[in-house]
Each structure stands twice: as C-alpha cells, then as structure tokens.
Amino acid sequence: MSDASGGTKAVLAAAGGAALLGLSPIFVRLSELGPQATNFWRFALALPILAVWATISGRDRAGTSREISWLLLAGLLFGAEVGLWAAALDFTTVTNATLFSNMTPIFAAAFGWVLFKERLQAGIWWGGALALLGALTLSIARARAGAGPTPELGWFGDTLGLVSAVGYAAYLLIVRSLATRVSTGAVMLWATSAACVFALGASFVMRESLWPSTWQAWLPLIGLGLIVQAAAQGLIAYGVGRLPIVVSTILLWMQPLSAAVLSWVFFGEALGPLALFGAGLILFGVFLVQRARQ
C-alpha cells in the first residue's frame, strides 16, 4: 500500500467516524431511558465487537497489568465524560452540548502545562481565549433564542458540556501515552468495559430504569452501541493515529457540524447568526490550540 493510499484511507476513516458521531446526541435524545442507562447500553452492546477486535489484535499487545489498570482508569473518566455530556442534552441544545464537549484540546494543553511542564505557545493562549469567547457567545445566543429542552436551565447544560471536555482530555492523555504499546482493540475494550461499569453504577444512583418497554426503544440503543461506540470510535482511532494532529482536528470538526445539521432536521434546533459566529470561534480556537501543540 502506498503512503498516499494509506493517507487517503486514514482521512476517510477519521472524517467518516466523526460524521457518524454526530448521530450520538440524536440517539440519546430518542432513547426512552435516562442518560446514564442509555450510556450503559451504548457500552454494553459494543463490548462483544470490541472483544473480537482485541482478540484479533493479538495477545502480545493486550497490555500488562499496569497498562490495563491505567486503561480502566481512562475508561472511568470516559464514562464520566459521556455521562455529563448526555445529561447536558436534557438542558441545552444538541449543538451547544457537542461543541462545548469538543473543547477538549484546550484542557489537554492545560493538563500538559501543569502535569508535564509543557511550554504553552502563543497560539494556545490565543486559541483558548477565542474558544472560550465563542463558548460564551454560543451560550448567549442559545439563551436569547430560548432554545433547548429546558431554556431557563440551558446555562447548566452548557456547563455540563464544558466540564465533560475536562474528563475527555484526561482520558485522551492516558490513551495516547499507551497507544504505542497496546493495540487499539485492547485499548477500546478495556476502556469501554470500565465506562460500562461506571454508567451502570450511575444509572443505579440516579434510579434510572435499565430496560426499554418496547422493541422499538431498543433501536437507538443498538445504534449507539454498534454505530457510535464500535464503528465511529473505531474509525476515529484508526484515522487519527495515522494523521498529523492538525489534519485530525479539522476532520474531527465533522462531529459538531454533523450534530448541528441533524439536530436541525430532527429537533428544529436551527443556528442563528450569533450562534454560528460563536460556533466558528470555538472551532477556530481549537484549531489554533492543536496547531500550536504540534
């Protein structure tokens, strides 16, 4: 396989996976279960596929006990991130929740500065400031439009989406540090297993019912497990690992853009001029941060 052919496949995989992730908030909204119970089935239904993937990847790259422990911690952080993001959908718009949760690179840069003493380039400061300004603009636009399931508490949903980005940044730091030693299939299997346990515990704490009442209610859960967790995350893991970080960032913008279009179609959550401006600031700010971190 030529380098050009391999690069094309990586681009298509990352872009396709990110576009499929745009279905995630749609499936969560359509689920009759609570957000934590919905997440439980998202992870649980993906586990058999991930187990086969990890087995095919080989026992030599399944991970040591120490590496597996770190991956389980990463999975708990991922479960918390997805739980917060899913809860945010009950208060704010799909676009706001998804864009706020995609501010992960900014928090990853902050963690790198605090934990690893990484020097922050000027682009990171400017990018972070623009993204935060965009987040504020997007939140104001949503409040003015009275958009979202609970307009009066939309700010709370926006905050949950923003906090979820912190958990995802910590998850990515762990996963990326082990990516060269543990296969992608094993990484996803261990992390998803821990996330599944977290979601199950959270659903019990929140007293959410675990069982759908009709067979139709299983459809969004199956979509989350097979399309979002197994297929979309798998495509992204393949593509991002083979592309420059700046290219990956641009391609992963397909997720919030896809989510915005789908939420407009399914829930009538159209973006006005001010919201579009805020969304653009967030995406450009994230791009500057990622380019500076390269």
N, C-alpha and C positions, 0 to 999 in steps of 0.2 A: 504493500500500500504506500503510495507517495505521500509526502508531507502535506501537499495541497489537498489531496483526497481526505487525509486524516483530519486536517483542519476544518474542511467543509463539514464533515460528519460531526465534529465537536460543536461547531456553530449551530448546526441544525438541531443537535441534541439539546443544547442549553436553551436555545430560543423556544423550541417545542415544549420542553419541560416547564419553562417559565410561563408560557401561554396556558398550558394545562393547569398550572397552579391557580390561575385566575378563576377556575371553577370551584376552588375550595370554599370561599365565602358563600357562593351560591348554594352549594350542597349543605353547608352548615345552616343557612337560613331556612332551607327547605326541610330540614330534619325536624321531626316532631319531638325529638328528645332534647334534653338540656344540652348546653355546650360541652360539658365535661363528659357526659355519657356518649355524645356524638363523637368526641375525640377518642374515647376508648375503642369504639368500633372502627374508627379510622385506622388505628394502630393494630388492633387485633386481627382485622381482616387482611392486613398487609403482611403479617408475620409469616404465614406459610410460604408465600412467594419469596420473601427475603431469606428464609431458611434455605430454600433451594439454591438461591443465588450465592449465599455464603458457602454452601457445600461445594458448589461448582468452583468457587474461587480457590479452594484448596485448604487443607488443614494447616499447612505451613504458614499461612497468613491469617490465621483465625485470631491471633492476638495472644499475648501472655496474660497471666492473671492480673498483673499490674495494669496492662493496657486495657484489659476488659473492664477493670474497676473504673478507670477514667472514662471509658465509653459509657458505662452505666450512669456515671455522674452527668455526662453530657446529655444522655437521654432524659434524665430527670429535668435538666434545665430546658431541654427542648419541649418536654411535656408541659412545663410551666409556661413557656413562651406561647405555645399553641393554645393552652387553656386561657391565658389572659386575652389573646387575640380573639378567640371565639367568644369570650364574654363581652368583648368590646362591641361585637356585632349586634348585641342586644340594645345598645345605646346610641351608636353613631352609624354613619353610612358605611357601606362596604368599601368605598374608595378611601375614606379617611382612615379606617382601621388598617387597611392594607398598606397605604402609603406610610403611615406612622411606623408600622412594624418593619418596613423596609429601610428604616434609618439605621439599621444595624452597623454599617461600616463606620459611622461616626462614633458609636460606643466601642467598637472594636479598636479604633485608633486610640480612644481614651484609655482602654484597658492596656494597650501596648505601651502607652506612655507611663502609666502608673506601675504596672507589673514588670515590664521588661525594659524600662527606661529608654524606649524608642524616642528619638527626636522627632518632634512634630514639625513638618514642613509648613510653610506659609499657606499652601493650598489646603491643608487640613483645617487650619483655623478659618480661612475664608469659606471653605465648603461647609464646615459645620455651622458657621453663622448664617449662611444662606439657607441651609436646610431647616434650621430652627425658625428662621423668619418665615420660610414657606409653610412650616407646620402651623405657626400662629395664624398666618393668612388663611390657610385652608380651614382651620377651626372657626375663625371668624365668619368665613363665607358660609360654612355649614350652619352656624348659629343664625345668621341673617336669613337664610333660606328656610329655616325650620325643618331641615332635612334629617332623616334618620328615624328609626323606630321610636325613640324617646327624645324628641328635640330638646326638651328642657334639661336633660342629663347628657346631652351629646358631648359636652366637655369631659365628662367622666369616661365615656367610651374612647375619646381621643387620647386621654391619659393612659388608659389601659393598653391601647395600641402602642403608644410610645414606650411604656415600660416593658412590653413584650420584646421590643428590639434589644433591650439590655440582655435578657435571657438568651436570645438567639446569638448575640455576639459572643457570649461566654461559651455557648455550645460550639460555635464555629472555631473558636480558638483551640479547644480541646481536639476537635475532629481533625483540623488541619495539622496539628502537631503530630498526629498518629497516622496520617494518610499515607506516608511512605512505607510504613511498617505493617499496616493492617489493611486487608483488602476492602474495597468499597462495600462489597456484600456483607462482610462481617461487621464493618462499622455501622451500617444501617440496621442490621439485625440486632446487635446489642443495644444500640441507642433507641431503636423503636420498641424493644422489649421493656426497657426502663420507662420510656414515655407511656407505654400502655399501662404499666403498674401505677404510675402517677395519676393518669386520667381515671383509672378505676377507683383509686382512693379518693380523688377529688369529687367524683360523682357520688360516692357514698356520703362524704362530708356535706355536700350540697343537697343530699337527699333527692337525687335525680333518678328517675326510672331508667332501667337499662334495656328494657325490652320494648320494641315498637309494637303497636297494636294491630297493624295490618301489614300485608306483604309489600304493598306499595311504599310503606315507610322505610323498608329496607333499601330501596333504590338509592337514595342519597348517601346512605352509609356505605354501600358497596362502591359507589362512585368515589367516595373519599378514600377508601382503603386501596382499591385497585388503580384508579386513575391518578389520584393526588399523591398518596404516600408511596406506592410502589413504582408506578410508571413515571410520574413527573419528577419526584425526588431522585429516582434512579437516572433519568436522562440528564438532570442537572449535575449530579455527582460525576457522571461520565464527561460531560462537556466542560464544566468549569475546571476540572483537573487537567485539561489539555489545552487551555487557552490563557492568554495574558489576562491579568486581573482587570485591566481597563475594558477590554473587549467583553469579558464576562459581565461586568457591571452593566454595560449598555444592554446586553442581551437579557439580563435578568429584569430589566425595566419592563419587559413584556408582561410580567406578573401584575403589577398595579394597573398597567394600561388595559390588560385583558379584563381584570376585575372591574375596572371602571365602565368599560363597554358593556359587560354582561349585567352589571347592576343597573345600568340604564335600561337595558332591554327587559330584564325580569322584574325590577322593582321601581322603575321610573325615577331613579336617583341621578338625574342629569347634572352635569357640572356647569355652573355659570362662569362668566369671565373671571371673577375674583378667585374662584376655586381653581380654575385652570392655571391662573398665574401662580397660586400657591403651590400647586402640584408641580409645576415646572421648576420653581425654585428648589423644591425638595430634591427632585431628580438631578438637577444640575449641581446642587451642593454635594450630593452623594457621589456624583461623577468626579468632582474636584478632589474629594477626600480619597477615593480609590486611586486616582491617577497619582496623587502625591505619595500615597503609601506604596506605590510600585517601586 
